[in-house]
Amino acid sequence: MAFDLQSSASTPPARSSADSHDAAPDRMHHADPEMVREILEYVADRLLTPEVPLDGLADRDHLAAAISGLIDEHGHDFRDVLNVYAEVLAPTVLSADSPRMFTFIPSAPTKAALLFDMVVSAASLQGISWFEAAGAVIAENQALRALADIAGMPESAGGVFVSGGSAANLSALVVARDTWRRRRQQAGLPDIPLRVVVSDQAHSSIANALSITMMGALVVDTRETDGLLTGSAISRALAREEEVAGVADICAVVATSGTTNAGIIDDIASIGEIARERGWWLHVDGAYGGAGLLDPRLTPRYAGIEQADSVVMDPHKWWFAPFDSAALLYRDPRLAKAVHTQDASYLDVIHEEDTGDLNPSDLAHHLTRRARGLPLWFSLAVHGIGAYRDAVMHGNDLARYAADRISGMDSCALIREPDLSVVLFRRLGWTDADYEAWSRRLLEQQRAFVTSSKWRGETVGRLVFLHPSTTREMIDEVLEALR
């Protein structure tokens, strides 16, 4: 597609009969066969590209000029607008689904999941309640059941797909808080400010969720355990806390199965023992690393996750679904229903008939929602769990390969042995500026996108392997640039 800034953005379109006041009010809703054809052609080209480009960073002035005047009273020819997107906007959106994306937590949706996401969008499928979206809800529930089975959760378990790990963590902690409050109320105890036990390696969304829910945090220092949250570390923190202020205000504990920064799997079993002893809610944040359950070599590391009251796993991360999708599972979803159900006269109809199937809208802080779990459902049904297992194991194998290579380099040092597919290392003698230059050089060459991170206050290198099409040769290119 050729982009012409002058014709697509700066020049007002010729007025047409659509500009008159008596034009058909539904003129936007008639399909233009040419627009359908060209956009589907664009999508097909993207899907059939063997390796999508990384693309690059943006120049704001160039972007502002490209879109100037595009939204006005009369509209523009779709070809001009599509050209602006394809030629100017899209190249500035880094491709999280590139096999050379080694930073943040990448995404690698299967083609089947991407195609079915188009079906969800094209059909405007919503998934609010069983009453008006039974087909979508039952399929999403089948996918949720598959994840719950992999985690070893009981038959009572169920949940909902929300927009991401942040929304899932927030929704789960609201249920933890309100369930605890209800128990206190039933026992005749007064309402008090509550706290949650968290690791100093917990995801930033946990702190945000606690702020929103007006709960405090008892942060457990994990320096002595190499970033790993354990029951022993929690016991020591509780002992210190009891000497100062007591711990009767603690209602929950958050464990992480694959921290975002370092891929650390907490000792969920020992954390769960303390939670059960004290009657706390056990929440497991497996937004990134929950899929590691599929790797039989690592399954023992997840012991205890089956005892969790709530678990989060993001399909748009290591379950190879498109953005935006997080699976929130509850051991007893009716506790979530008691907290999140919204009452309004116009909603009575979706609650009147009790079929035994819970409404997705009742299990998180949302109401309106798209059926965002269907792309995962379709891809799981098409490919089978075995294909997912192979892809996850490949990511872990790549991390092990990179860690071994780094350990053998005189110029680098491995920070810690990887639990999953995240590798932290230091390039000896480098400053923040050196890491930045390394990142920009590789991106400019379209060899990889990498960024630095922090470990205990030190700037370090960080590589994340998730895409099953990533090769050892791609990793070698990145590591050679460290010499």
Buried (B, 14 or more C-beta within 10 A) or exposed (E): EEBEBEBBBEEEBEEEEEEEEEEEEEEEEEEEEEBEEBEEEBEEEBEEEEEBEBBBEBEEEEBEBBBEEBEEEEBBEBBBBBBBBBBBBBBBEBBBBBBBBBBBBBBBBBEBBBBBBBEBEEEEBBBBBBBEBEEBBEBBBEBBBBBBEBBBBEEEBBBBBBBBBBBBBBBBBBBBBBBBBEEBEEEEEEEEEBBBBBBEBBBEBBBEBBEEBEBEBBBBEBEEBEBBBBBBBBBBBBEEBEEEEEBEBBBBBBBBBBBBBBBBBBBBBBBBBBBEEBEBBBBBBBBBBBBBBBBEEBBEBBBBBBBBBBBBBBBBBBBBBBBBBBBBBBBBBEBBBBBBBEEEEEBEEBBEEEEEBBBBBBBBBBBEBBBBBBBBBBBBBBBEEEBBBEBBBBBBBBBBBBBEBBEEBEEBEBBBEBBBBBBBBBBEEBEEEBBBEBBBEBBEEEBBBBBBBEBEEEBBBBBBBBBBBBEEEBBEBBBEBBE
